Every structure is written in structure tokens, then in C-alpha cells.
């Protein structure tokens, strides 16, 4: 799997990770969008996200079935739990968009994990 950032390679991703459990996607650039892909065998995952120094983030999780399972944003700077989502067995395309600044606490990021 690969990550295709739209800017100068701002991403730090575990996109080669075979499972969505433990998947992390992040960007250190303001106003950027990064993408990654992970696979999941089905079940509940918790979604955590934070805008970091970009001040804002938006996360979208779309399955290979073309269904959007998560599409939301937050102005939380630090990693916060969005909640849990049941994801059926398939590949998932994760998109992280970042804000224009004004935040703190490092990179904007999204993380998926079982707990």
C-alpha cells in the first residue's frame, strides 16, 4: 500500500501495515491532504484524530465498497477519540486533511485501533 500526499511528502504513515488496527496517518504541513490504505477483516475500530499545529483536521474513511463510514472534522489539537465504528471486511481508504494553523501539539493525525 502507498500514501499519495498532495504536497512535498508531509506524511508519516503506517500505510504498509496489513491491518487497519494500529494504522496511523499524519501530516506536518498546514493545508495539506494525505491518504493511505489499510485492510480490515471486519469488526469494531476506534477512531482517534487531532489537528496538531494545523489547528484543525478532517477525516474520511471510505471502504472498497464505495461506502463512506466516517466523514467528520474537529478543531481539537490533541488526539481525541471520535468513537467506534463497525467496519466490514475489506480495504479502506483513509483521507486526512489539515487546517491552516493556530494549533499546538505536533502533527495532525488520525489513528485506528481496536481499543
C-alpha positions in Angstrom: 0.0 0.0 0.0 1.2 3.5 -0.6 0.4 7.0 0.6 0.0 9.7 -2.0 0.4 13.1 -0.4 -0.5 16.1 -2.4 2.4 18.2 -1.0 6.1 17.5 -0.5 5.7 14.2 1.3 4.5 15.5 4.6 3.0 12.3 5.7 4.1 9.8 8.3 2.0 6.7 7.8 1.8 3.0 8.6 0.1 2.5 5.3 2.1 -0.6 4.5 0.7 -2.1 7.7 -1.5 -5.1 6.7 -4.3 -4.3 9.2 -6.3 -1.2 9.9 -5.7 -1.9 13.7 -2.8 0.3 14.6 -3.0 2.3 11.3 -1.7 5.9 11.6 -1.7 8.7 9.1 -0.3 12.2 9.9 0.9 15.4 8.3 3.2 18.1 9.4 2.0 20.6 6.8 -0.8 23.1 7.1 -3.5 23.0 4.5 -2.5 19.5 3.2 -4.3 16.3 2.4 -2.7 12.9 2.8 -4.1 9.5 2.0 -3.4 5.9 3.0 -4.9 2.4 2.6 -5.3 -0.4 5.1 -7.1 -3.8 5.2 -9.5 -5.0 7.8 -11.0 -8.4 8.5 -14.2 -6.9 10.0 -15.2 -5.6 13.4 -15.2 -2.6 15.6 -12.4 0.0 15.4 -11.9 3.2 17.4 -11.0 6.4 15.5 -8.7 8.9 17.1 -7.8 12.2 15.5 -6.2 15.6 16.3 -5.3 18.7 14.3 -2.0 19.5 16.0 -0.3 22.7 14.9 -2.6 22.9 11.9 -5.4 23.7 14.3 -8.0 21.5 12.6 -8.3 18.2 10.9 -10.9 16.3 8.8 -11.0 12.5 8.4 -12.8 10.4 5.8 -12.8 6.6 5.8 -14.2 5.0 2.7 -14.4 1.3 2.0 -13.6 -0.5 -1.2 -17.4 -0.9 -1.5 -17.5 2.9 -2.0 -19.4 3.5 1.3 -18.1 6.4 3.5 -18.0 5.1 7.0 -16.6 8.2 8.7 -16.6 11.8 7.5 -16.0 14.4 10.2 -13.8 17.1 11.3 -12.6 18.6 14.6 -10.8 21.6 15.9 -9.2 19.6 18.7 -5.4 20.0 18.7 -4.5 16.8 20.6 -5.6 13.3 19.7 -9.2 12.8 20.7 -11.4 9.7 20.3 -14.1 10.2 17.6 -15.7 7.0 18.7 -16.1 3.5 17.5 -17.3 2.3 14.1 -18.1 -1.2 12.8 -16.1 -1.8 9.5 -16.9 -4.9 7.4 -14.1 -7.0 5.9 -12.4 -5.1 3.0 -9.7 -2.5 2.2 -10.2 1.1 3.5 -9.1 4.4 2.0 -8.2 6.9 4.7 -8.0 10.7 4.0 -6.7 13.3 6.4 -7.0 17.0 5.6 -5.3 19.6 7.8 -6.1 23.2 8.8 -4.3 26.5 8.2 -2.6 26.8 11.5 -3.2 28.2 15.0 -2.9 24.9 16.9 -0.4 23.1 19.0 0.8 19.6 19.9 2.7 18.4 16.8 1.4 16.9 13.6 -2.2 16.5 12.6 -3.0 12.7 12.7 -5.6 10.0 12.6 -5.2 6.6 14.2 -7.4 3.5 14.0 -7.2 0.8 16.7 -9.2 -1.9 18.5 -9.2 -0.1 21.9 
